[in-house]
Amino acid sequence: MTTTPQRRTRQRITIAEVLEEVQEFKTAQDIHDLLRHQGHSVGLATVYRNLQAMVEAGEIDVVRLPDGQASYRACGTATHAHHHHLICRICGRTVEIGFAGVEELIDALARQHGFTDVDHEIELHGLCPDCSATS
């Protein structure tokens, strides 16, 4: 199945530029607020729609925060290779991390149980050094 390339609309380009400016994950509402603060007239539904398209295209990362909200960030990995995140629960600081052997372990577990085409997400939540020092 082939996918149709997504149009690079003005709104999508503007959202991508805002995401490039921030280091931590932001909710759609946060991104909408940043856009409005910068003087852009973009509706919240447009932000949600574009974020979803950008996730599907592999242009940005999405994670579920402990409170259940989806949160988005431009991927810091130049190759957009599969990776995981360590996220501060207080300030949202994010570090991209890799786990030696985890991909092989997941593949082995999937085969053991007869699963194929397995995908996964690993997000670790904790306190960064700065937030640990102040809490």
Order of alpha helices (4+ residues) and beta strands (2+ residues): alpha-alpha-alpha-beta-beta-beta-beta-alpha-beta-alpha
